[in-house]
Amino acid sequence: MYNFGKGLDALTIEIESVNVEALEKLEAEGVKIYPKPSALKTIKNKILQKQFYKDNEIPSSDFVITNDMAELKKQDQFLPAAHKLAMGGYDGKGVQLIKTAADLDKGFDAPAVLEKLIRIKKEIAMIIAVDDKGETALYPAVDMVFDNRLNLLDYQISPADIPQKVLWKVEAVALKVVKDLKSPGIFAVELFVDIDDNVFVNETAPRVHNSGHHTIEANYSSQFDMLWRVMLGYPLGCPDHILPAAIVNLIGAEGYTGEAVYEGLNEILQLENVFVHIYGKKQTKPGRKMGHITILSREKQELIHQANRIKHTLIIKSLE
């Protein structure tokens, strides 16, 4: 990491699992890092991230820290809860739901956070850009619908269908997270809205994010364009919608492992206002994220209809 960055003017990341110490050394030598290594260090460790929310009075679910399985097994009174590995969890991995004491064996025998489950009504994501002057640009909030079996995003719709007062809370909480990190860059803040319309932060990603991929086609300034503007010191772009959008994640089908085959792709490519993004991963396996599809429409019901149509038409199988 250090050798890669030492001849550059600026550096950004596309995944949290990078060498923060190398980034700190590069920053000390004058390379601009987006986000700052201090923010990345806080976010990449789930324990530090949760402590950051608590220290800055940012609403988040109650939690306890468990360093090993022995400590976890003493927390049966804290259930139901989500057990999250402090380091290395990604795309649904490193998270285990523990609903009863009988499920404690499913947890991790490593440093982790045990988070009290919230009675969730909505899961919302906010993408926020911050420049070197501390100025911000907020993208419209996104409704996230999860596949609970795979613990992966199933599809999402932007803008989120939430009351104005709840939207204000979501924006205020997400903005506080980003401001308190004290770093330029682009951030995705994932939040829960509970049954009483209270808002809690779930997690924060310090990078361009799946919940903002629709902005490539749907917004005047995409999240990628916005990150370039931040890094180059240009004025922030316009985050507003051109049209509302939905995203469907393309996930490897159950029972298929091997060289990927995209069944139904030609049919999907014939649809209007539908944009296919294949990530170029040659090998598929059950639950592996292989790409996404963005749908544009002024009508929410059309977005949902097309999302479901795509999910049942495009199946990722294998040659074997």
C-alpha positions as CSV (number, residue, x, y, z in Angstrom):
1,M,0.0,0.0,0.0
2,Y,2.8,2.4,0.9
3,N,4.7,1.7,-2.3
4,F,1.5,2.1,-4.4
5,G,0.7,5.5,-2.9
6,K,4.1,7.2,-2.3
7,G,4.3,8.7,-5.8
8,L,0.7,10.0,-5.9
9,D,-0.9,13.3,-5.1
10,A,-4.1,11.8,-3.7
11,L,-5.5,8.4,-2.9
12,T,-9.0,7.0,-2.2
13,I,-10.3,3.5,-1.3
14,E,-13.0,1.2,-2.6
15,I,-13.0,-1.2,0.4
16,E,-12.2,-0.7,4.1
17,S,-9.8,-3.6,4.5
18,V,-6.6,-1.7,3.6
19,N,-3.5,-1.0,5.6
20,V,-4.3,2.1,7.7
21,E,-0.7,2.4,9.0
22,A,0.5,2.8,5.4
23,L,-2.1,5.4,4.7
24,E,-1.1,7.3,7.9
25,K,2.6,7.3,6.7
26,L,1.5,8.5,3.2
27,E,-0.6,11.3,4.8
28,A,2.3,12.4,6.9
29,E,4.4,12.7,3.8
30,G,1.9,14.9,2.1
31,V,-0.4,12.5,0.1
32,K,-4.0,13.5,0.4
33,I,-6.1,10.5,1.6
34,Y,-9.9,10.4,1.0
35,P,-11.2,9.6,3.6
36,K,-8.6,10.5,6.2
37,P,-6.9,7.5,7.8
38,S,-8.3,8.6,11.1
39,A,-11.9,8.2,9.8
40,L,-11.1,4.9,8.1
41,K,-9.5,3.5,11.3
42,T,-12.7,4.4,13.2
43,I,-15.0,2.9,10.6
44,K,-13.2,-0.3,9.7
45,N,-13.3,-1.7,13.2
46,K,-16.9,-2.3,14.3
47,I,-16.0,-1.9,18.0
48,L,-14.5,1.5,17.4
49,Q,-17.3,2.5,15.1
50,K,-20.0,1.7,17.7
51,Q,-17.9,3.5,20.4
52,F,-17.7,6.5,18.1
53,Y,-21.5,6.7,17.9
54,K,-21.8,6.5,21.6
55,D,-19.1,9.1,22.3
56,N,-20.6,11.6,19.9
57,E,-24.2,11.0,21.1
58,I,-25.3,9.6,17.7
59,P,-28.3,7.4,18.1
60,S,-27.4,3.7,17.6
61,S,-28.6,0.4,19.0
62,D,-27.4,-0.7,22.5
63,F,-24.3,-2.9,22.3
64,V,-21.8,-4.9,24.3
65,I,-18.3,-5.9,23.3
66,T,-17.4,-9.6,23.3
67,N,-13.7,-10.6,22.8
68,D,-14.4,-14.4,22.5
69,M,-17.0,-17.1,22.7
70,A,-16.7,-17.3,26.5
71,E,-17.7,-13.7,26.9
72,L,-20.5,-14.0,24.3
73,K,-22.1,-16.9,26.2
74,K,-22.5,-14.7,29.2
75,Q,-24.8,-12.3,27.2
76,D,-28.0,-14.4,26.9
77,Q,-29.9,-11.6,28.8
78,F,-29.0,-9.2,25.9
79,L,-30.8,-11.2,23.2
80,P,-32.1,-11.0,20.6
81,A,-29.1,-9.3,19.0
82,A,-26.8,-9.2,16.0
83,H,-23.2,-10.3,16.5
84,K,-20.7,-8.5,14.2
85,L,-17.1,-9.2,13.8
86,A,-14.9,-6.2,14.7
87,M,-12.7,-6.7,11.7
88,G,-13.1,-8.2,8.2
89,G,-16.9,-8.5,7.8
90,Y,-18.1,-7.5,4.3
91,D,-21.2,-8.0,2.1
92,G,-23.2,-10.0,4.7
93,K,-20.2,-11.9,6.0
94,G,-19.2,-11.5,9.6
95,V,-22.7,-10.9,10.9
96,Q,-24.8,-13.4,12.7
97,L,-28.3,-13.0,14.2
98,I,-28.6,-14.5,17.6
99,K,-32.2,-14.7,18.8
100,T,-32.1,-17.1,21.7
101,A,-29.5,-18.6,24.0
102,A,-29.6,-21.7,21.9
103,D,-28.2,-19.7,19.0
104,L,-25.1,-18.4,20.9
105,D,-22.9,-21.1,19.4
106,K,-23.5,-19.4,16.0
107,G,-21.5,-16.3,17.2
108,F,-17.8,-15.5,16.7
109,D,-14.9,-16.6,18.8
110,A,-13.1,-13.3,18.2
111,P,-13.5,-9.6,19.1
112,A,-17.0,-8.5,18.0
113,V,-19.9,-6.3,18.8
114,L,-23.2,-7.7,20.1
115,E,-26.0,-5.2,19.1
116,K,-29.5,-5.3,20.5
117,L,-32.0,-5.8,17.7
118,I,-34.3,-3.0,16.9
119,R,-38.0,-3.4,15.8
120,I,-37.3,-2.1,12.3
121,K,-39.9,-0.5,10.0
122,K,-37.5,0.8,7.3
123,E,-33.8,0.5,6.4
124,I,-32.5,3.7,4.9
125,A,-29.2,4.8,3.3
126,M,-27.9,8.3,2.9
127,I,-24.9,9.2,0.6
128,I,-23.2,12.4,1.7
129,A,-20.2,14.1,0.1
130,V,-17.9,16.3,2.1
131,D,-15.2,18.6,0.6
132,D,-11.9,19.9,2.2
133,K,-13.8,23.0,3.3
134,G,-16.4,21.0,5.2
135,E,-19.2,21.8,2.7
136,T,-21.6,18.9,2.1
137,A,-23.9,17.5,-0.6
138,L,-26.7,15.1,0.4
139,Y,-28.2,12.6,-2.0
140,P,-31.9,11.7,-1.6
141,A,-32.5,9.0,1.0
142,V,-32.8,5.4,-0.3
143,D,-35.1,2.6,0.8
144,M,-33.2,-0.6,1.3
145,V,-35.0,-4.0,1.1
146,F,-32.8,-6.9,2.3
147,D,-32.7,-10.6,1.6
148,N,-32.7,-11.8,5.2
149,R,-31.5,-15.3,4.2
150,L,-28.4,-14.0,2.5
151,N,-28.1,-10.8,4.6
152,L,-27.5,-8.9,1.4
153,L,-29.4,-6.0,-0.2
154,D,-32.2,-7.4,-2.4
155,Y,-33.2,-4.2,-4.1
156,Q,-33.5,-0.5,-3.3
157,I,-35.6,2.5,-4.3
158,S,-34.7,6.1,-4.4
159,P,-36.1,8.4,-3.1
160,A,-37.2,6.7,0.1
161,D,-40.9,6.6,0.8
162,I,-40.8,8.1,4.3
163,P,-42.7,11.0,6.0
164,Q,-41.0,14.5,5.8
165,K,-40.4,14.6,9.6
166,V,-38.7,11.2,9.5
167,L,-36.6,12.3,6.5
168,W,-35.4,15.3,8.5
169,K,-34.3,13.0,11.3
170,V,-32.5,10.7,8.9
171,E,-30.7,13.6,7.2
172,A,-29.8,15.2,10.6
173,V,-28.4,12.0,12.1
174,A,-26.5,11.1,8.9
175,L,-25.0,14.6,8.6
176,K,-23.9,14.4,12.3
177,V,-22.1,11.2,11.6
178,V,-20.2,12.6,8.7
179,K,-19.4,16.0,10.4
180,D,-18.1,14.2,13.5
181,L,-15.7,12.0,11.4
182,K,-14.0,15.3,10.4
183,S,-12.9,14.0,7.0
184,P,-13.5,14.9,3.4
185,G,-14.7,12.1,1.1
186,I,-17.9,10.4,0.3
187,F,-19.8,8.4,3.0
188,A,-22.7,6.0,3.0
189,V,-24.6,6.1,6.3
190,E,-27.0,3.2,6.8
191,L,-29.9,3.8,9.2
192,F,-32.8,2.0,10.8
193,V,-36.3,3.6,11.3
194,D,-38.1,1.8,14.1
195,I,-41.8,1.3,14.6
196,D,-42.0,4.6,16.5
197,D,-40.2,6.5,13.8
198,N,-37.0,6.8,15.8
199,V,-33.8,6.9,13.7
200,F,-30.7,4.9,14.6
201,V,-27.4,4.5,12.7
202,N,-26.6,1.0,11.7
203,E,-23.2,1.3,10.0
204,T,-21.2,3.8,7.9
205,A,-19.1,3.1,4.8
206,P,-16.3,5.6,4.0
207,R,-16.5,5.2,0.2
208,V,-18.7,5.0,-2.8
209,H,-21.3,2.4,-2.0
210,N,-23.9,0.0,-3.4
211,S,-26.7,2.2,-2.1
212,G,-25.4,5.0,-4.4
213,H,-24.8,3.0,-7.6
214,H,-28.1,4.2,-9.1
215,T,-26.7,7.8,-9.2
216,I,-24.7,6.8,-12.3
217,E,-27.8,7.1,-14.4
218,A,-30.4,8.7,-12.0
219,N,-28.7,11.8,-10.6
220,Y,-27.1,14.9,-12.1
221,S,-23.8,14.2,-10.3
222,S,-23.1,10.5,-9.6
223,Q,-21.4,9.4,-6.4
224,F,-18.3,8.7,-8.5
225,D,-18.3,12.2,-10.1
226,M,-18.8,13.7,-6.7
227,L,-15.8,11.9,-5.2
228,W,-13.6,13.1,-8.1
229,R,-14.9,16.7,-7.4
230,V,-13.9,16.3,-3.7
231,M,-10.5,14.9,-4.5
232,L,-9.7,17.5,-7.2
233,G,-11.0,20.5,-5.1
234,Y,-13.8,21.3,-7.6
235,P,-17.2,22.6,-6.4
236,L,-19.5,19.8,-5.3
237,G,-22.0,18.6,-7.9
238,C,-25.7,18.5,-7.8
239,P,-26.9,15.4,-6.0
240,D,-30.6,15.7,-7.1
241,H,-32.5,13.1,-9.0
242,I,-33.0,13.3,-12.8
243,L,-35.5,10.5,-12.3
244,P,-36.4,8.2,-9.4
245,A,-34.6,4.8,-9.5
246,A,-34.4,1.3,-8.3
247,I,-31.4,-1.1,-8.1
248,V,-31.6,-4.9,-8.2
249,N,-28.5,-6.7,-7.0
250,L,-27.4,-9.6,-9.3
251,I,-26.7,-12.6,-7.0
252,G,-25.4,-16.0,-7.9
253,A,-28.2,-18.6,-7.9
254,E,-28.4,-21.4,-5.4
255,G,-26.9,-24.7,-6.6
256,Y,-24.5,-23.2,-9.1
257,T,-20.8,-22.8,-8.7
258,G,-18.3,-22.2,-11.6
259,E,-18.0,-20.1,-14.7
260,A,-20.9,-17.6,-14.7
261,V,-23.7,-17.8,-17.2
262,Y,-26.3,-14.9,-17.3
263,E,-29.6,-16.6,-18.2
264,G,-32.3,-14.1,-19.4
265,L,-29.8,-11.2,-20.0
266,N,-30.9,-10.5,-23.5
267,E,-34.5,-10.1,-22.4
268,I,-33.5,-7.6,-19.7
269,L,-31.3,-5.6,-22.2
270,Q,-34.4,-5.0,-24.3
271,L,-36.3,-3.1,-21.5
272,E,-36.5,0.7,-21.6
273,N,-34.7,2.7,-18.9
274,V,-32.9,-0.4,-17.6
275,F,-29.1,-0.3,-17.2
276,V,-27.1,-3.5,-16.7
277,H,-23.8,-3.4,-14.7
278,I,-21.9,-6.7,-14.7
279,Y,-18.8,-6.7,-12.5
280,G,-16.7,-9.0,-14.6
281,K,-16.4,-11.8,-11.9
282,K,-15.9,-14.9,-14.0
283,Q,-16.8,-17.4,-11.2
284,T,-20.2,-17.5,-9.6
285,K,-21.3,-19.2,-6.4
286,P,-24.5,-19.1,-4.4
287,G,-25.1,-15.6,-2.9
288,R,-22.1,-14.0,-4.6
289,K,-22.8,-10.5,-5.8
290,M,-22.1,-10.4,-9.6
291,G,-23.5,-7.0,-10.6
292,H,-26.5,-4.7,-10.4
293,I,-29.2,-3.4,-12.6
294,T,-30.6,0.2,-12.4
295,I,-34.2,1.0,-13.4
296,L,-35.5,4.5,-14.0
297,S,-39.1,5.6,-13.8
298,R,-41.3,8.4,-12.4
299,E,-43.7,5.8,-11.0
300,K,-42.7,3.9,-7.8
301,Q,-45.0,1.0,-8.7
302,E,-43.2,0.7,-12.0
303,L,-39.9,0.5,-10.3
304,I,-41.1,-2.2,-8.0
305,H,-42.7,-4.1,-10.8
306,Q,-39.6,-4.0,-13.0
307,A,-37.3,-4.9,-10.0
308,N,-39.3,-8.1,-9.4
309,R,-39.5,-8.9,-13.1
310,I,-35.7,-8.6,-13.3
311,K,-35.2,-10.8,-10.2
312,H,-37.2,-13.6,-11.7
313,T,-35.9,-13.2,-15.3
314,L,-32.1,-12.9,-15.0
315,I,-30.7,-15.9,-13.2
316,I,-27.0,-16.4,-12.7
317,K,-26.0,-20.0,-13.2
318,S,-22.8,-21.8,-14.1
319,L,-21.5,-23.9,-17.0
320,E,-20.7,-26.8,-14.7
